[in-house]
Amino acid sequence: MMQILVADGNVAAARREHVRATGETSAEAYAALLTDLDPEVACTILEPADAGAALPAGAELAGFDGVVFTGSQLHVTEDGEPVRRQRALMRTALEAGLPVFGSCWGVQLAAAVAGGRIGPNPCGPEYGFARRLVPTGAGREHPLLAGRPATWDAPAMHLDAVLEPPPGAEVLAGNGLLAVQALALRLGPGTFWGTQYHPELDLDELAAMLRLSEPDILESGLCRDSAALAAYADEVAALHAGERPDLAWRHGLGPEVLEAPRRRREIGNFLAHLVRLHAARR
């Protein structure tokens, strides 16, 4: 079995809020996805934002074949213990030579630890979908994006972003709102791959997160009022529930979003190219 540590980026209150909205934590959803993508994966969940969080008795970080960081309601620029603990875990995992994947919060955390600059995206947030993602020259050849077309859309939920990548990092994809939408970097012997968008999110979970983010979305001006946001979230959830070519047409969404194997492509590539290799060498 390939052993993966799933690090939930949220503090306890945010985890409870996520459970009320979706029925499970971000880490639980990620763990289910990873085992669905590869039945040889076994996941252990850690909540490093919490004081006293620890691996199960007898477990060591070196015993894992990879680490995955979920999204988070925290901000990497905050100088609090929940952020410091997660910075420390990211650095420790990479310096231990582990493959690490992160989406949204995860890519910001890795970039910050490696010397990049994080902050609110001056071009504005992305809520719902990151549109017209395009690989860079490096991204066209990189295994993280293997199988992606020349342009694609993906679920996205973020205010903050990687504004300046760390020295030596490879920017793999961007779009009109953000230059750093996918990133690869090395820190010590460890390798990090990640995306600013959320390849792990099913559309019903995305709809729930849109509802949770209502204050920020309304403040951003992307929806005029609560009713408009609720209608949008309902349509995203309906796309998850079944065939709705009318809604797919209305929102301009194609198979890269609507078909789960394509939507999750980067995570599958991480498992195939980094985690499996690490497990074989261990």
C-alpha positions in Angstrom: 0.0 0.0 0.0 1.0 3.6 -0.7 0.7 5.6 2.5 -0.4 9.2 2.2 -0.7 11.8 4.9 -3.6 14.2 4.3 -3.1 17.5 6.2 -6.3 19.4 6.8 -5.5 23.1 6.5 -8.4 24.4 8.6 -8.8 25.1 12.3 -11.4 23.2 14.2 -14.2 25.8 13.8 -13.7 25.9 10.1 -13.7 22.1 9.9 -17.0 22.0 11.8 -18.5 24.6 9.4 -17.3 22.5 6.4 -18.9 19.4 7.9 -22.2 21.2 8.3 -22.1 22.3 4.7 -20.8 19.1 3.0 -21.1 16.3 5.5 -17.3 15.8 5.9 -14.1 17.7 6.4 -11.9 18.7 3.5 -9.3 16.1 4.5 -12.0 13.3 4.6 -13.1 14.3 1.1 -9.5 14.3 -0.1 -8.8 10.9 1.4 -11.9 9.4 -0.2 -10.8 10.8 -3.5 -7.2 9.5 -3.3 -8.4 6.0 -2.5 -10.9 6.2 -5.3 -8.2 7.2 -7.7 -5.9 4.4 -6.6 -7.1 1.5 -4.5 -3.5 0.9 -3.4 -3.6 4.2 -1.4 -4.1 4.3 2.3 -4.7 7.7 4.0 -4.0 9.0 7.4 -5.5 12.4 8.3 -3.7 15.0 10.4 -5.1 18.3 11.6 -1.9 20.4 11.9 -3.6 23.7 12.5 -4.5 22.3 16.0 -2.2 22.6 19.0 -1.0 19.2 19.9 -1.8 17.6 16.6 0.3 14.5 16.2 0.6 11.4 14.0 -0.9 8.2 15.3 1.1 6.3 17.9 4.0 4.5 16.2 3.7 6.4 12.9 6.6 8.6 11.6 6.6 11.1 8.7 9.3 9.0 7.0 6.9 6.1 6.8 4.7 8.0 4.3 5.0 8.0 0.5 3.5 11.4 0.1 1.7 14.3 1.8 -1.4 16.2 0.5 -2.4 19.6 1.9 -6.1 20.6 1.5 -7.5 24.1 1.1 -8.0 26.4 4.1 -9.9 29.4 5.3 -6.6 30.7 6.8 -4.2 33.1 5.1 -0.5 32.2 4.7 0.5 35.8 5.6 -1.2 35.5 9.1 1.3 35.2 11.9 -0.5 32.8 14.1 0.3 29.4 15.5 -2.1 27.5 13.1 -0.2 28.9 10.1 3.2 28.4 11.7 2.5 24.8 12.5 1.6 24.1 8.9 4.6 25.9 7.5 6.7 23.7 9.8 5.0 20.6 8.5 5.4 21.6 4.9 9.1 22.3 5.4 9.7 19.1 7.4 7.9 16.9 4.8 10.0 18.4 1.9 13.2 18.3 3.8 12.4 14.6 4.5 12.4 14.0 0.8 8.6 13.3 0.5 6.5 14.1 -2.5 3.9 16.8 -1.5 0.8 18.0 -3.3 -1.3 21.0 -2.4 -4.3 22.8 -3.9 -5.1 26.5 -3.2 -3.8 26.9 0.4 -1.3 24.1 -0.2 0.4 25.8 -3.1 0.5 29.1 -1.3 2.0 27.4 1.8 4.7 25.6 -0.2 5.6 28.7 -2.2 5.9 30.8 1.1 8.1 28.2 2.8 10.4 28.1 -0.3 10.7 31.9 -0.4 7.8 33.1 -2.6 5.5 36.0 -2.0 1.8 35.5 -1.2 -1.0 38.0 -0.9 -4.4 39.0 -2.3 -4.5 38.7 -6.0 -4.6 42.3 -7.3 -6.6 41.2 -10.3 -9.4 39.9 -8.1 -10.6 36.6 -6.6 -11.7 33.5 -8.4 -15.0 32.0 -7.1 -16.5 29.1 -8.9 -14.1 28.4 -11.7 -10.7 29.4 -12.9 -11.3 30.1 -16.6 -9.1 29.6 -19.7 -6.1 28.0 -17.9 -3.1 27.7 -20.2 0.1 25.8 -19.6 3.4 27.6 -19.8 6.3 26.2 -21.9 7.5 24.3 -18.9 3.9 23.1 -18.1 3.4 21.7 -21.6 6.2 19.2 -20.9 5.5 18.6 -17.1 3.9 15.4 -15.9 1.7 17.3 -13.4 -0.4 18.5 -16.4 -0.1 15.4 -18.6 -3.3 14.9 -20.4 -4.6 18.5 -20.0 -5.6 20.2 -23.3 -4.3 23.6 -24.6 -6.8 25.4 -22.4 -9.1 24.2 -19.6 -11.3 25.4 -16.8 -11.2 24.1 -13.2 -13.0 24.6 -9.9 -11.5 27.5 -7.9 -12.1 29.4 -4.6 -9.5 31.9 -3.6 -8.7 35.5 -2.6 -5.0 35.0 -2.0 -2.5 33.7 -4.6 1.2 33.2 -5.3 2.3 36.7 -6.5 5.9 35.9 -6.9 7.1 32.2 -7.2 10.1 31.1 -5.1 13.5 31.1 -6.7 14.0 28.0 -8.9 10.3 27.1 -9.0 8.6 26.2 -12.3 5.4 28.0 -13.1 3.4 25.5 -15.0 0.1 27.2 -15.8 -1.7 30.6 -15.6 -4.7 32.5 -16.9 -5.8 36.1 -17.4 -6.3 36.7 -13.7 -3.3 35.0 -12.3 0.1 34.1 -13.6 0.7 31.2 -11.1 -2.1 28.7 -11.4 0.1 25.6 -11.2 3.6 25.3 -9.7 6.4 22.8 -9.1 9.3 23.3 -6.8 12.0 21.5 -4.9 13.1 22.1 -1.3 15.9 20.0 -0.2 15.3 16.4 -1.5 11.5 16.9 -1.5 9.3 17.7 -4.5 6.1 19.8 -4.4 3.5 19.9 -7.1 0.4 22.0 -6.7 -2.4 24.1 -8.2 -4.1 27.3 -7.2 -7.4 25.8 -8.5 -9.1 22.8 -6.8 -8.9 19.6 -9.0 -10.2 17.7 -6.0 -13.6 19.4 -5.7 -16.7 17.7 -6.9 -19.3 20.2 -8.0 -21.7 19.6 -5.1 -18.8 20.4 -2.7 -18.0 23.5 -4.8 -21.6 24.6 -4.6 -21.5 24.3 -0.8 -18.3 26.2 -0.6 -19.8 29.0 -2.7 -22.6 29.3 -0.1 -20.1 29.3 2.8 -18.1 32.2 1.0 -21.2 34.4 0.5 -19.9 37.5 2.4 -16.6 37.5 0.4 -18.3 36.8 -2.9 -20.8 39.6 -2.4 -18.1 42.0 -1.3 -16.1 41.2 -4.5 -19.1 42.2 -6.6 -19.2 38.9 -8.5 -22.8 38.4 -7.4 -25.3 41.2 -6.9 -27.1 39.7 -3.9 -27.7 36.6 -1.8 -30.4 35.4 -4.2 -28.1 35.6 -7.2 -25.4 33.6 -5.4 -27.9 31.0 -4.2 -29.2 30.5 -7.8 -25.6 30.2 -9.1 -24.7 27.6 -6.4 -27.9 25.7 -7.1 -27.0 25.4 -10.8 -23.4 24.2 -9.9 -24.9 21.6 -7.6 -27.4 20.5 -10.4 -24.4 20.0 -12.7 -23.0 17.5 -10.2 -26.4 15.7 -9.9 -26.7 14.6 -13.5 -26.8 15.4 -17.2 -27.7 19.1 -17.6 -26.5 20.1 -21.0 -28.5 23.3 -20.7 -26.6 24.4 -17.6 -23.2 23.2 -19.1 -24.0 25.4 -22.1 -25.1 28.4 -19.9 -21.9 28.3 -17.8 -19.6 27.4 -20.7 -18.3 24.3 -19.0 -16.9 21.3 -20.8 -15.6 17.8 -20.0 -12.5 19.0 -18.1 -14.8 20.2 -15.4 -17.8 18.0 -15.8 -16.1 14.6 -16.0 -14.5 13.6 -12.7 -11.4 11.8 -14.1 -10.5 14.8 -16.2 -11.2 17.3 -13.3 -8.9 15.3 -11.0 -6.2 14.8 -13.5 -3.4 16.6 -11.6 -4.0 14.5 -8.5 -3.9 11.3 -10.5 -0.6 12.4 -12.1 0.9 13.2 -8.7 0.0 9.6 -7.5 1.3 8.0 -10.7 4.5 10.0 -11.1 5.7 10.8 -7.6 3.9 8.8 -4.9 4.2 5.4 -6.7 7.9 6.0 -7.5 8.6 7.0 -3.8 6.8 3.9 -2.6 8.8 1.6 -5.0 12.0 3.0 -3.7 11.2 2.8 0.0 
